Amino acid sequence: MQHSGFDTHSDAGGILDEKMEEFNACVGAFVAEMKRTGTWEQVTVVTLSDFGRTLTWNGRGTDHAWAGHQMALGGALKSGQASASAPREFGSGTFAKPSRNLP
């Protein structure tokens, strides 16, 4: 599945709500089919993106940044797990601009 249109410099809330509803419907149908066929325990779904978003609002949306959220879903995966952490202090010397953490 390819799902695009997340480049939301403006109207982030409205666009993101719509995109996540579409994503949920597609992934939900896929998961239901995998469960129906008895293969969900052998499947892992991973999301990928080539860019992230700033944590702060630009007045209309968010801007490009270095990190983004990714998801892994699957019948054999433990739920509720996080595999990364956020910086301890936002606004420290590791930021080029507010909410843009350097890699």
Backbone bond lengths (Angstrom), bond angles and torsions (degrees), N, CA, C in turn:
res aa  C-N    CA-C-N  psi(-1)  N-CA   C-N-CA  omega(-1)  CA-C   N-CA-C  phi
1 M - - - 1.438 - - 1.520 108.69 -
2 Q 1.299 117.18 133.34 1.462 122.41 172.21 1.513 107.11 -116.25
3 H 1.321 116.05 131.74 1.463 120.45 -176.86 1.518 107.38 -136.29
4 S 1.316 117.07 112.10 1.464 120.72 -175.44 1.525 110.81 -117.39
5 G 1.336 115.35 -176.34 1.454 120.47 177.75 1.515 114.26 97.76
6 F 1.336 116.40 17.44 1.460 120.76 -178.64 1.525 112.82 -91.55
7 D 1.313 118.96 6.58 1.467 122.19 -178.12 1.523 108.30 -78.53
8 T 1.311 115.75 80.64 1.470 122.99 -168.01 1.515 112.73 -106.03
9 H 1.310 116.77 73.74 1.464 119.62 173.98 1.523 110.69 -69.82
10 S 1.334 116.32 -23.73 1.466 120.66 177.45 1.524 108.54 -138.72
11 D 1.319 116.84 159.47 1.467 123.62 -178.52 1.525 112.27 52.51
12 A 1.325 115.86 39.19 1.462 120.46 -176.68 1.521 112.08 -58.05
13 G 1.323 117.38 -43.79 1.466 120.05 -177.11 1.509 112.96 -60.43
14 G 1.323 117.15 -50.88 1.458 120.84 -178.53 1.515 112.81 -64.90
15 I 1.325 116.48 -44.70 1.464 120.64 -179.49 1.529 110.50 -66.96
16 L 1.325 116.65 -44.91 1.462 119.64 -178.26 1.528 111.28 -63.13
17 D 1.318 117.95 -41.75 1.465 120.30 177.08 1.526 110.70 -57.39
18 E 1.322 116.63 -47.25 1.470 121.68 -179.86 1.531 111.30 -63.30
19 K 1.321 117.13 -45.66 1.461 120.99 -178.22 1.526 111.54 -65.22
20 M 1.325 117.58 -39.80 1.463 119.92 -179.90 1.531 111.63 -70.41
21 E 1.324 117.91 -32.68 1.469 120.35 174.28 1.524 109.96 -63.62
22 E 1.342 117.36 -43.81 1.464 121.41 177.49 1.526 110.57 -62.45
23 F 1.332 116.73 -45.97 1.458 122.27 179.74 1.530 110.23 -59.97
24 N 1.332 116.59 -48.09 1.470 120.65 179.94 1.525 111.83 -59.40
25 A 1.338 117.57 -41.01 1.468 120.96 179.68 1.530 110.70 -64.87
26 C 1.328 117.51 -44.81 1.473 121.27 -179.33 1.523 111.48 -65.53
27 V 1.325 115.93 -49.87 1.462 119.51 -178.56 1.529 109.98 -66.93
28 G 1.324 117.70 -38.83 1.464 120.81 178.53 1.524 112.06 -60.37
29 A 1.337 116.77 -41.83 1.465 120.48 178.07 1.531 110.72 -66.02
30 F 1.332 116.76 -40.34 1.468 120.99 178.86 1.526 110.43 -63.99
31 V 1.324 116.99 -47.34 1.474 121.03 -179.81 1.526 110.20 -61.54
32 A 1.320 116.85 -43.43 1.470 120.07 179.29 1.530 111.01 -59.99
33 E 1.327 117.47 -41.21 1.470 120.75 178.73 1.529 111.68 -67.60
34 M 1.331 116.55 -40.23 1.467 119.33 178.11 1.529 110.71 -64.37
35 K 1.321 117.34 -39.63 1.465 120.69 177.67 1.521 110.49 -67.21
36 R 1.337 116.75 -40.11 1.467 121.05 179.71 1.527 111.15 -61.25
37 T 1.325 116.27 -37.91 1.469 120.38 -179.14 1.532 112.82 -87.43
38 G 1.342 117.44 -2.40 1.449 121.19 178.27 1.517 114.48 75.82
39 T 1.331 117.34 22.53 1.469 120.42 -176.97 1.523 113.71 -111.98
40 W 1.326 118.82 1.07 1.466 121.51 -175.20 1.527 112.39 -58.84
41 E 1.307 118.88 -34.09 1.469 121.94 -179.97 1.532 112.33 -68.09
42 Q 1.327 118.65 -15.84 1.464 122.46 179.76 1.530 112.80 -104.76
43 V 1.331 118.30 6.58 1.464 122.63 -174.81 1.526 110.80 -111.69
44 T 1.341 116.05 138.91 1.461 122.06 170.38 1.518 107.85 -128.75
45 V 1.315 116.68 128.94 1.462 123.62 178.17 1.525 107.18 -109.90
46 V 1.335 117.19 131.39 1.457 122.23 -178.68 1.523 108.79 -127.68
47 T 1.331 117.18 135.40 1.462 120.64 174.77 1.524 109.46 -94.42
48 L 1.321 116.38 148.92 1.462 122.71 178.51 1.518 109.45 -136.24
49 S 1.312 116.44 149.21 1.459 121.99 175.50 1.518 108.25 -149.31
50 D 1.325 116.34 150.66 1.462 119.81 -178.59 1.523 113.35 -92.59
51 F 1.323 118.48 -1.68 1.464 119.92 175.80 1.524 110.52 -157.01
52 G 1.323 114.64 165.47 1.451 121.26 179.28 1.518 111.11 -115.93
53 R 1.293 114.77 -168.51 1.460 122.18 -177.56 1.517 110.14 -131.14
54 T 1.332 115.70 151.97 1.458 120.60 174.76 1.527 109.18 -68.46
55 L 1.314 115.76 160.27 1.459 120.48 177.86 1.517 111.71 -85.30
56 T 1.323 116.99 -18.90 1.464 119.92 -177.50 1.521 111.38 -101.20
57 W 1.290 114.65 156.07 1.451 125.95 -178.62 1.529 109.47 -82.57
58 N 1.323 118.57 136.81 1.464 121.03 179.19 1.530 112.30 -96.68
59 G 1.318 116.58 7.94 1.456 121.57 -177.96 1.518 112.34 105.06
60 R 1.333 117.04 -23.03 1.468 122.01 178.69 1.520 112.58 -135.95
61 G 1.316 117.40 -16.12 1.462 122.15 -176.88 1.509 109.07 -179.32
62 T 1.329 116.92 -141.73 1.461 121.84 177.73 1.524 109.43 -132.69
63 D 1.306 116.14 162.99 1.460 121.61 -177.53 1.525 111.12 -109.25
64 H 1.334 116.35 169.74 1.455 121.98 179.41 1.530 110.47 -65.85
65 A 1.318 115.78 146.45 1.461 122.39 176.90 1.526 107.94 -147.63
66 W 1.335 117.89 -170.46 1.465 121.15 -172.48 1.514 114.84 -94.56
67 A 1.277 119.39 -23.71 1.463 120.41 -175.44 1.516 110.72 -119.08
68 G 1.292 116.83 153.48 1.453 121.16 178.37 1.520 110.71 -143.69
69 H 1.299 115.70 168.31 1.454 122.03 178.42 1.520 108.91 -86.25
70 Q 1.300 116.58 137.08 1.456 122.73 174.85 1.519 108.04 -126.48
71 M 1.324 115.92 157.95 1.460 120.00 179.83 1.522 110.10 -129.55
72 A 1.314 115.55 148.32 1.461 122.85 170.35 1.528 106.80 -127.96
73 L 1.317 116.41 129.41 1.458 122.65 -178.91 1.516 108.50 -127.84
74 G 1.301 117.61 145.40 1.451 119.96 176.15 1.508 111.56 175.70
75 G 1.310 115.31 154.33 1.453 120.69 -177.98 1.516 113.94 -63.94
76 A 1.334 117.51 -29.71 1.465 120.77 -177.56 1.522 112.94 -95.06
77 L 1.331 118.09 -2.24 1.463 121.31 -179.31 1.525 110.85 -83.35
78 K 1.317 116.59 146.40 1.462 120.97 174.28 1.525 108.01 -76.40
79 S 1.306 117.07 134.76 1.469 119.90 -178.78 1.528 110.84 -85.89
80 G 1.326 114.31 159.13 1.452 120.64 175.50 1.517 114.61 74.32
81 Q 1.312 118.50 20.08 1.461 122.06 -177.75 1.529 110.18 -101.57
82 A 1.320 116.84 143.68 1.463 122.64 173.36 1.518 107.48 -116.00
83 S 1.336 116.25 138.15 1.459 119.09 -176.70 1.523 112.75 -109.06
84 A 1.319 117.20 7.92 1.465 120.97 179.50 1.517 108.58 -148.31
85 S 1.323 115.60 173.43 1.453 119.12 178.00 1.518 109.95 -137.49
86 A 1.307 115.99 159.66 1.463 122.31 177.87 1.514 109.33 -85.68
87 P 1.324 117.54 158.87 1.467 119.83 175.28 1.534 110.04 -57.12
88 R 1.316 116.93 148.44 1.467 120.76 -179.17 1.518 112.15 -66.43
89 E 1.322 116.86 -37.30 1.457 120.81 -178.17 1.514 110.38 -129.14
90 F 1.306 116.67 118.08 1.450 120.48 173.41 1.521 107.69 -81.00
91 G 1.310 116.83 137.27 1.450 120.07 -179.25 1.507 112.72 94.45
92 S 1.335 117.36 6.19 1.462 119.95 177.66 1.526 109.46 -77.16
93 G 1.326 118.04 -178.01 1.452 122.79 -177.91 1.512 114.66 -65.87
94 T 1.326 119.09 -7.17 1.461 121.26 -179.45 1.523 111.96 -82.74
95 F 1.313 117.96 0.47 1.454 120.90 -176.45 1.519 111.00 -103.52
96 A 1.334 116.92 130.05 1.466 121.50 176.20 1.525 110.24 -74.89
97 K 1.304 116.28 -40.44 1.463 124.73 177.08 1.517 106.51 -138.90
98 P 1.313 118.94 163.20 1.469 118.43 177.85 1.527 111.78 -53.34
99 S 1.284 117.42 130.49 1.462 127.96 177.69 1.517 113.54 68.49
100 R 1.330 119.43 16.36 1.467 121.51 176.69 1.525 108.99 -116.82
101 N 1.293 116.29 90.65 1.452 122.05 -178.23 1.523 109.71 -76.48
102 L 1.315 117.47 128.45 1.472 120.63 178.11 1.516 110.45 -75.08
103 P 1.341 116.59 143.36 1.477 118.75 -179.73 1.520 111.40 -70.28
